[in-house]
Amino acid sequence: MRAGVEIAWWSVVLLGLTVVSISSVSPVELTVAGVAALGGAFAARRMRQVAGTDVTGAAARSGR
């Protein structure tokens, strides 16, 4: 569950950045951007795992 949320979050962020940087978004460009964002999301998750870090929110850091 947690992995799915993290990958979805990365995908949305990367897709959003790509769409903002494209001047005119066609369905083909959106599909390519989505596939690339999904690949980037998997890579970002794997890199975080290799680095040995953990994703925590502000509530976890403040001791709540």
TAQUI-V818071 format. One record per backbone hydrogen bond with DSSP energy under -1.0 kcal/mol. CO is the residue of the C=O (numbers start at 1). NH is the residue of the N-H. E is the energy in kcal/mol with one decimal. If there is no record, write none. Layout:
BEGIN
CO|NH|E, CO|NH|E
END
This chain:
BEGIN
1|5|-2.0, 2|6|-2.2, 3|7|-2.6, 4|8|-2.4, 5|9|-2.5, 6|10|-2.4, 7|11|-2.5, 8|12|-2.4, 9|13|-2.3, 10|14|-2.9, 11|15|-2.7, 12|16|-2.5, 13|17|-2.3, 14|18|-2.0, 15|19|-2.8, 16|20|-2.2, 17|21|-1.3, 26|30|-2.4, 27|31|-2.1, 28|32|-2.6, 29|33|-2.5, 30|34|-2.2, 31|35|-2.4, 32|36|-2.5, 33|37|-2.5, 34|38|-2.2, 35|39|-2.2, 36|40|-2.5, 37|41|-2.2, 38|42|-2.1, 39|43|-2.1, 40|44|-2.6, 41|45|-2.3, 42|46|-2.4, 43|47|-2.6, 44|48|-2.0, 45|49|-2.1, 46|50|-2.5, 47|51|-2.1, 48|53|-1.6, 57|61|-1.5, 58|62|-1.7, 59|64|-2.2
END
